[in-house]
Amino acid sequence: MDKQADLAGPGISTYEEVDKILPADYSSILTPMETMRALHAVKGYIEENLAKELNLQMVQVPLIVDRESGMNDMLDRDGSRTPVEFPAGLGLDQPIRAQVVQAATKWKRWALKQFGCQVGEGINTDMLAVRKDYFLDHDHSSYVDQWDWEKVITEKDRTLDYLKDTVRKIWKVLRGAEALALDMYPQLKSDEYPGLPEELVFLHAEEILDMYPDLPRKQRETQVIKKYPAVFIIGIGWVLKDGYPHEMRAADYDDWVTETITKNGQTMHGLNGDILVWNHVTKRRHELTSMGIRVTKETLKQQLELSGQLDSLTLPYHRMIMNDEVPLSIGGGIGQSRTYMYLLKKAHIGEVSVTIWPRELRDICKKKNIHVLQ
């Protein structure tokens, strides 16, 4: 795979490749019912402790939004992953053009105002979404569940130090959730499947490119995760010195254009990033969360211009940012099933999430003793 092909879209590419990478000698440590007990205990722990660490309140979140609002998350900026859309409103001369959310990323920032959040206060959601344009493999599903959270900050908080401090608080909660799961089911602890390390390593995407200049993004991530089993990759979206961004990132939520680091005479950009860990069951890179400090009206316009999307400035969501009608914020999405899959030592996300899978994938899983839920 070349660097251009690796920029957007998760997943692998073929079921022949999925067959190769899934473990051949797998046996789930927990039964399906034990898995559900552990999963819901972990869910409650994470929601309670994210609230404590980040000062968040759980709120309701939309499953559908009006297309004309500009609220839906388009996930990247190449237009390759489009939301499910349908007319809604029986009896209307002009039905609402409803879209199923792909994530609540943009809605949350407006919601901070709706719920009256002050500086240092925020919201968390139990977000469910549909992403129809994913290749369905062992850790990507068309059904997506996330803790989508957002918090009001000030201009002085728009720094890498503030971002890193927030990431460390989330990491503390994830490690606490792992400890809870191990306490419930001690058999999850083994030398074969080590737990989350105490510390995260923070690396900028430019630094990882320096380490592996000839590799595409996913292969760079794989190599760096083998070296450091838990990494927060900073600066996802800005074009790196090889002429490609680390990964495509939408232009209208995370700030990936702000200059943040100067190292060895090189200026690096971005106030966002992803937590990746090494999955000892699948022996692959495993993304747990994506987050960032959000755009200002200046950086929104700059990022839309760089990505050829200035027309978006006419949409209600974008106008709210340009008119200072929504607060400055930081936010992110933590994959729920991704987290359960990792903490409960599962080979497939379908062991912790009920959704649809193609027959090709179900046949592969059956052959490998992986029992996906249906």
VMD Tcl script that draws the C-alpha trace (Angstrom):
set ca {
  {0.00 0.00 0.00}
  {1.36 3.42 -0.93}
  {1.13 6.53 1.21}
  {-1.70 8.09 -0.79}
  {-3.91 5.02 -0.48}
  {-3.28 4.87 3.27}
  {-4.58 8.34 4.12}
  {-8.29 7.74 4.59}
  {-10.54 4.89 5.53}
  {-9.86 2.36 8.26}
  {-9.87 -1.38 7.99}
  {-7.78 -3.82 6.02}
  {-8.98 -4.34 2.43}
  {-9.73 -8.00 1.67}
  {-11.08 -10.96 3.59}
  {-8.09 -13.00 2.50}
  {-5.98 -10.55 4.53}
  {-8.41 -10.69 7.47}
  {-8.10 -14.49 7.40}
  {-4.32 -14.15 7.65}
  {-4.24 -11.69 10.55}
  {-6.85 -13.18 12.88}
  {-5.33 -15.59 15.45}
  {-5.56 -19.27 14.54}
  {-5.38 -20.61 18.10}
  {-7.93 -18.31 19.74}
  {-10.16 -19.18 22.66}
  {-12.17 -16.48 24.43}
  {-11.25 -16.17 28.10}
  {-14.77 -15.11 29.06}
  {-18.10 -16.67 28.10}
  {-20.62 -14.46 26.29}
  {-22.54 -13.81 29.52}
  {-19.37 -13.12 31.52}
  {-18.37 -10.74 28.75}
  {-21.65 -8.83 29.13}
  {-21.26 -8.56 32.91}
  {-17.71 -7.26 32.59}
  {-18.64 -4.95 29.72}
  {-21.40 -3.20 31.61}
  {-19.28 -2.87 34.74}
  {-16.51 -1.28 32.66}
  {-19.05 1.00 30.96}
  {-20.36 2.30 34.25}
  {-16.86 2.79 35.65}
  {-15.65 4.76 32.64}
  {-18.70 7.02 32.52}
  {-18.53 7.73 36.26}
  {-14.81 8.40 36.30}
  {-14.65 10.45 33.11}
  {-17.23 12.66 34.81}
  {-14.96 13.02 37.86}
  {-11.68 13.53 36.01}
  {-12.94 15.92 33.34}
  {-15.97 17.44 35.10}
  {-18.51 16.06 32.63}
  {-22.25 15.42 32.82}
  {-23.89 12.62 30.84}
  {-26.49 14.07 28.43}
  {-28.77 12.84 25.67}
  {-27.35 12.77 22.15}
  {-29.02 12.71 18.71}
  {-29.09 9.66 16.48}
  {-30.23 11.77 13.50}
  {-29.50 15.36 12.48}
  {-30.73 17.71 9.78}
  {-28.42 17.61 6.76}
  {-28.71 21.38 6.35}
  {-27.37 22.02 9.87}
  {-23.85 20.90 8.98}
  {-23.76 19.05 12.32}
  {-22.86 15.60 11.02}
  {-19.31 14.34 11.27}
  {-17.92 13.68 7.79}
  {-14.97 11.78 9.36}
  {-12.37 12.94 6.84}
  {-12.13 15.49 4.07}
  {-12.05 13.45 0.89}
  {-15.78 12.73 0.75}
  {-15.30 8.96 0.72}
  {-17.48 8.13 3.74}
  {-20.98 9.52 3.47}
  {-23.78 9.24 6.05}
  {-27.04 7.36 5.72}
  {-29.69 9.86 4.60}
  {-33.49 9.71 4.37}
  {-36.51 12.05 4.18}
  {-38.31 12.52 7.51}
  {-41.60 14.18 8.37}
  {-44.82 12.61 7.08}
  {-47.13 15.21 5.58}
  {-44.52 17.91 5.07}
  {-44.36 19.56 1.67}
  {-40.59 19.50 2.01}
  {-39.50 16.63 4.26}
  {-36.48 17.12 6.50}
  {-33.32 15.72 4.93}
  {-32.30 13.62 7.92}
  {-28.90 12.01 8.32}
  {-27.90 9.27 10.75}
  {-24.93 10.61 12.69}
  {-21.47 9.22 12.00}
  {-20.31 10.81 15.27}
  {-21.56 13.65 17.48}
  {-18.29 15.56 17.12}
  {-19.74 18.86 15.94}
  {-23.11 18.63 17.69}
  {-21.36 18.48 21.08}
  {-19.77 21.90 20.73}
  {-23.15 23.49 20.09}
  {-24.60 21.37 22.90}
  {-22.19 22.96 25.40}
  {-24.11 26.19 24.85}
  {-27.49 24.43 24.86}
  {-26.78 22.92 28.28}
  {-25.25 26.11 29.69}
  {-21.78 24.72 30.37}
  {-19.28 27.18 31.84}
  {-15.48 27.15 31.54}
  {-14.14 23.86 32.91}
  {-17.52 22.11 32.56}
  {-18.47 19.64 29.88}
  {-20.73 16.87 28.64}
  {-20.38 13.19 27.85}
  {-22.66 11.10 25.66}
  {-23.47 7.47 24.99}
  {-23.26 8.00 21.24}
  {-24.48 5.45 18.70}
  {-23.81 5.91 14.99}
  {-23.81 4.22 11.59}
  {-20.79 4.34 9.28}
  {-21.86 2.47 6.17}
  {-18.65 2.98 4.21}
  {-16.31 0.99 6.45}
  {-14.65 -2.22 5.33}
  {-15.98 -4.63 7.95}
  {-13.09 -6.45 9.61}
  {-12.13 -7.53 13.13}
  {-12.22 -4.04 14.69}
  {-14.34 -1.94 12.31}
  {-18.12 -2.18 12.25}
  {-20.88 -0.21 10.53}
  {-22.39 0.16 14.01}
  {-20.30 2.53 16.12}
  {-20.59 3.25 19.84}
  {-18.51 5.97 21.49}
  {-18.24 8.08 24.56}
  {-18.38 11.39 22.71}
  {-17.37 14.12 25.17}
  {-16.76 17.88 25.01}
  {-15.60 20.52 27.50}
  {-15.50 24.33 27.58}
  {-12.01 25.87 27.72}
  {-10.44 29.31 27.46}
  {-8.00 30.74 24.94}
  {-5.10 30.16 27.35}
  {-6.00 26.45 27.53}
  {-5.35 25.99 23.81}
  {-1.92 24.45 24.35}
  {-0.25 21.06 23.99}
  {0.29 20.96 27.75}
  {-3.45 21.23 28.36}
  {-4.13 18.58 25.70}
  {-1.57 16.20 27.23}
  {-2.93 16.73 30.73}
  {-6.41 15.82 29.48}
  {-5.08 12.74 27.69}
  {-3.37 11.56 30.89}
  {-6.66 11.87 32.81}
  {-8.42 9.73 30.21}
  {-5.58 7.21 30.35}
  {-5.97 7.02 34.14}
  {-9.67 6.18 33.70}
  {-8.95 3.48 31.10}
  {-6.36 1.85 33.35}
  {-8.82 1.97 36.23}
  {-11.43 0.25 34.09}
  {-8.91 -2.45 33.25}
  {-8.19 -2.99 36.95}
  {-11.92 -3.41 37.57}
  {-12.22 -6.02 34.81}
  {-9.21 -7.93 36.18}
  {-10.68 -7.86 39.66}
  {-13.97 -9.29 38.37}
  {-12.29 -11.94 36.22}
  {-8.68 -12.63 37.32}
  {-8.27 -15.10 34.45}
  {-7.97 -12.06 32.13}
  {-4.52 -11.39 33.59}
  {-1.75 -13.33 31.89}
  {1.80 -12.96 30.61}
  {0.50 -13.59 27.10}
  {-1.79 -10.56 27.24}
  {-0.09 -7.81 29.28}
  {-2.21 -4.93 30.53}
  {-2.09 -1.26 29.68}
  {1.27 0.33 30.59}
  {1.30 2.95 33.31}
  {2.56 5.71 31.05}
  {1.68 6.89 27.57}
  {4.40 8.00 25.18}
  {3.65 11.30 23.40}
  {5.04 11.56 19.86}
  {4.30 14.01 17.08}
  {3.36 12.58 13.70}
  {6.44 14.30 12.24}
  {8.67 12.46 14.72}
  {7.16 9.12 13.74}
  {7.70 9.97 10.08}
  {11.36 10.70 10.89}
  {11.59 7.25 12.47}
  {10.02 5.43 9.50}
  {10.20 7.79 6.49}
  {9.48 5.20 3.81}
  {6.47 3.52 5.40}
  {2.78 4.40 4.91}
  {0.86 5.61 7.94}
  {-0.59 2.34 9.26}
  {2.77 0.62 8.96}
  {4.47 3.52 10.77}
  {1.92 3.21 13.55}
  {2.48 -0.54 13.76}
  {6.23 -0.12 14.11}
  {6.04 2.62 16.71}
  {3.46 0.68 18.77}
  {5.75 -2.34 18.77}
  {8.41 -0.08 20.27}
  {6.14 1.81 22.67}
  {3.02 -0.22 23.57}
  {0.87 2.87 24.20}
  {1.28 6.10 22.23}
  {-0.55 9.38 21.80}
  {0.16 10.61 18.26}
  {0.01 14.41 18.05}
  {-0.75 16.45 14.95}
  {-3.07 14.46 12.70}
  {-4.29 16.34 9.63}
  {-1.45 18.75 8.79}
  {0.60 17.89 5.73}
  {3.92 16.45 6.93}
  {7.27 17.01 5.30}
  {6.82 14.00 2.97}
  {3.86 15.79 1.39}
  {1.09 13.78 3.07}
  {-0.84 14.21 6.33}
  {-0.45 11.40 8.85}
  {-4.12 10.72 8.20}
  {-7.01 12.65 6.71}
  {-8.86 14.56 9.42}
  {-11.98 16.67 8.95}
  {-11.31 20.40 8.70}
  {-14.09 21.67 10.97}
  {-13.53 20.29 14.45}
  {-9.96 19.39 15.57}
  {-7.32 22.10 15.21}
  {-4.51 20.53 13.18}
  {-3.11 23.73 11.69}
  {-1.80 25.63 14.75}
  {1.98 25.65 15.19}
  {2.79 23.86 18.44}
  {6.31 22.41 18.48}
  {9.68 23.51 17.20}
  {12.30 20.78 17.34}
  {15.69 20.72 15.61}
  {14.63 23.75 13.64}
  {11.44 22.08 12.39}
  {8.01 23.54 13.12}
  {5.28 21.00 13.84}
  {1.53 21.59 13.84}
  {-1.57 20.36 15.58}
  {-3.54 20.38 18.84}
  {-5.07 16.96 18.39}
  {-4.19 13.29 18.39}
  {-5.06 9.61 18.82}
  {-4.30 7.03 21.52}
  {-3.02 3.79 20.01}
  {-2.05 0.63 21.86}
  {-0.59 -2.72 20.88}
  {-3.29 -5.39 20.92}
  {-1.66 -8.58 22.18}
  {-4.56 -10.77 21.01}
  {-4.69 -9.61 17.39}
  {-1.03 -8.53 17.36}
  {-1.99 -5.32 15.62}
  {-2.28 -1.57 16.22}
  {-5.46 -0.72 18.12}
  {-6.94 2.79 18.28}
  {-8.88 3.63 21.44}
  {-9.65 7.34 21.16}
  {-9.34 10.37 18.90}
  {-9.49 13.85 20.41}
  {-8.34 17.42 20.16}
  {-8.63 21.07 20.98}
  {-11.24 22.46 18.61}
  {-10.85 25.08 15.90}
  {-11.23 28.80 16.45}
  {-12.92 30.88 13.77}
  {-9.48 31.73 12.39}
  {-8.20 28.15 12.23}
  {-11.55 26.87 10.94}
  {-11.31 29.20 7.95}
  {-7.67 28.27 7.39}
  {-8.35 24.52 7.49}
  {-11.38 24.79 5.23}
  {-9.31 26.77 2.75}
  {-6.49 24.20 2.82}
  {-8.97 21.39 2.22}
  {-10.96 23.21 -0.48}
  {-14.15 23.39 1.58}
  {-14.74 27.12 2.13}
  {-18.34 26.65 0.95}
  {-19.02 25.01 4.32}
  {-18.83 28.44 5.97}
  {-22.45 28.98 4.88}
  {-23.70 26.10 7.06}
  {-25.31 26.91 10.43}
  {-22.72 25.04 12.51}
  {-19.82 26.79 10.83}
  {-21.53 30.21 11.06}
  {-21.90 29.69 14.81}
  {-18.13 29.29 15.14}
  {-17.42 32.28 12.89}
  {-19.86 34.45 14.88}
  {-18.50 33.38 18.31}
  {-21.84 31.79 19.20}
  {-20.31 28.59 20.60}
  {-17.54 28.31 23.21}
  {-13.95 27.28 22.71}
  {-13.67 23.61 23.57}
  {-11.73 20.38 23.72}
  {-13.34 17.04 22.99}
  {-13.04 13.56 21.64}
  {-14.52 10.16 21.07}
  {-13.54 7.02 22.95}
  {-14.57 3.84 21.18}
  {-16.73 1.81 23.54}
  {-16.60 -1.56 21.80}
  {-12.95 -0.94 20.90}
  {-12.21 -0.45 24.61}
  {-14.21 -3.53 25.69}
  {-12.52 -5.60 23.00}
  {-9.08 -4.64 24.27}
  {-9.73 -4.86 28.02}
  {-11.59 -8.18 27.78}
  {-8.93 -9.76 25.49}
  {-11.15 -10.32 22.48}
  {-10.05 -11.10 18.93}
  {-13.08 -9.51 17.28}
  {-15.22 -6.46 18.01}
  {-18.27 -8.60 17.22}
  {-17.70 -10.45 20.51}
  {-18.69 -7.30 22.43}
  {-21.07 -5.65 19.95}
  {-24.19 -6.92 18.19}
  {-24.38 -5.87 14.54}
  {-24.26 -7.24 10.99}
  {-21.31 -9.01 9.41}
  {-20.79 -10.39 5.89}
  {-20.89 -14.14 5.43}
  {-17.23 -14.13 4.38}
  {-16.21 -12.72 7.75}
  {-18.54 -14.96 9.74}
  {-17.09 -18.03 8.02}
  {-13.54 -16.92 8.84}
  {-14.49 -16.34 12.49}
  {-16.20 -19.71 12.80}
  {-13.09 -21.44 11.44}
  {-10.96 -19.63 14.01}
  {-13.22 -20.29 17.02}
  {-14.28 -16.63 17.23}
  {-17.95 -16.38 18.20}
  {-19.42 -13.05 17.08}
  {-22.72 -11.91 18.55}
  {-25.78 -11.76 16.28}
}
mol new
graphics top color blue
foreach p $ca { graphics top sphere $p radius 0.5 }
foreach p [lrange $ca 0 end-1] q [lrange $ca 1 end] { graphics top cylinder $p $q radius 0.2 }
display resetview
